Amino acid sequence: MDDDKLVIAGRAFRSRLIVGTGKYPSPEVMVEAHRRSGAEIVTVAVRRVNLDRREPSLLDYIDTSRYLLLPNTAGCRTAEEAIRTAHLAREALGTPWLKLEVIGDELTLFPDVEETIKAARQLVKEGFIVLPYVNDDLVVAKKLVDLGVAAVMPLAAPIGSGLGIQNYTNLRILREQITSVPLIVDAGVGTASDAVIAMEMGYDGVLMNTAIAMAKDPPLMAEAMKLGIEAGRKAFLAGRIPKRLYASASSPLEGVVR
């Protein structure tokens, strides 16, 4: 297991959990939750934080010597907005890493497929390491992989809904056919068992924010998510037994005294 690392764009991570920074009751609670999650990647919404480090900012609470900062384009509605935001993040934070979000619907926060592909195409050309948030559509995922994205991040359910995995079949198909880049479940996770299921399906990681930040005890939930990710990954690597309709005795019948 020591050699089982998540590799994105050539960089290896021990943790397969990516955490966010929004909705926490306080920055101090966020810091403790991040610590107990074991995560090595922290995502932050560029349009919702103060990038001017001369002023107090949420960024002051993220130890960049410990975490990779993953700026995201949350709040963008067009490719042009997302591209401008990406440039701002790279200039202010000094990183080419980017979680690409282009939202197409206000109620569901589902991604705008056309605008996401448009933005990804341009950003990849400009040297960004792009991790796009998408729906569970195999065709869209393949198009993004062909453009050169570093990972594909399909939703499990609407952002912040806590519903868990809603389209198991589509996510399984994605896992079977997308193998050249990591697949990371993004959005909809509600509790540790949802993370376990995603990892048991063979997904490379899970990104979550609301499920931890809005829990009654965020640091404790962060630790639960860490353990869920680890358990699901180990179960996937171990290989589960096939499902059967009928019973199968745990003890063999050979040698039974009659």
Disulfide bonds with the S-S distance in Angstrom:
none
